[in-house]
């Protein structure tokens, strides 16, 4: 298990031993220690709890922690004993945890994987990864494979859809150390880390409305059972309703299939567009000439839309503005699509911290953590008035 809490514990012991901290002095709080050592509050709480258990400090709720009245001989022997234990433990074998995810796209997921691996390394955990390509049957195999391998816990980016794999449900029932990322399971208590997708969709829709686009279409893959997609669609409805803007029913598509492809680095030139998607987009344009903008729930849906519009001789953003969730970070000057940028680094850090808490305490209840997001302005949107001038 992570030894970072032990380092904090030993550092405080050393400060008491050398007289930097004296009887009655206040110890830094959990938050202050977390900032000083660049760790989570879970880690600093563990360190302070260990000191309190050994009567080296006293903790008072609402007031803080203070150095106890303890003699020098006791402190010296404790420091020597704990240092020897720490050196022995530091040479122990790393423990294994697993990370299961659909695949790495150039729009989303790379930073998340990097963050999870780096955070696990800080805590002396080795990560075994498995890809599912978004398929429940491969997710089932991946879970069984890693559990049989002996991993202590799992971080899981669930496959889309409402039918959860038996292996996943079994983990939850058995209270196995598990943290979900990117989404949560509707109606099933389990720890998870994601953005507030509803609020993100509200902000993205409001941005488009502020540009003067009242007639906005919404495109998404099937949303059923996928919390992130359901929340994004809900956010779109809420934003439009709050501004009193009527949504035309046939301008909301929830059956886009082009984004459901087994490719880990798809881009504008690699996407194979589903003919049904192409026809649906054409119908929206032909039957709803008042539409001036689109919001899509995923980057690859935006790519599909962009390609279809281009094939029809339409320009972005001159004819239509597009905004989406996520976008590749390798644009040299600015991103093509206006989009929601998720804090993948924080998502990975929080996921590992929560997993460690589950590993340390078997009876820890489910924890839901929300990380930040930003609306990033790209080249795919412009104000409605600019279009009017060009027309």
Secondary structure, 3 states (H helix, E strand, C coil): CCCHHHHHHHHHHHHHHCCCCCCCCEECCHHHHHHHHCCCHHHHHHHHHHHHHCCCEEEECCCEEEECCCCHHHHHHHHHHHHHHHHHHHCCCCEEEEEEECCCECCCEHHHHHHHHHHHHHCCEEEEEEECCCCHHHHHHHHHHHHHHCCCCEEECCCCCCCCCHHHHHHHHCCCCEEEECCCCCCCCCEEEEECHHHHHHHHHHHHHHCCCCCEEEECCCCCCCHHHHHHHHHHHHHHHHCCCCCCHHHEECCCCCCCCCCCCCCCCCCCCCHHHHHHHHHHHHHCCCCCEEEECCHHHHHHHHHHHHHCCCCCCCCCEEEEECCCCCCCCCCCCEEEEECHHHHHHHHHHHHHHHHHCCCCCCCEEEECEEEECCCCCCCHHHHHHHC
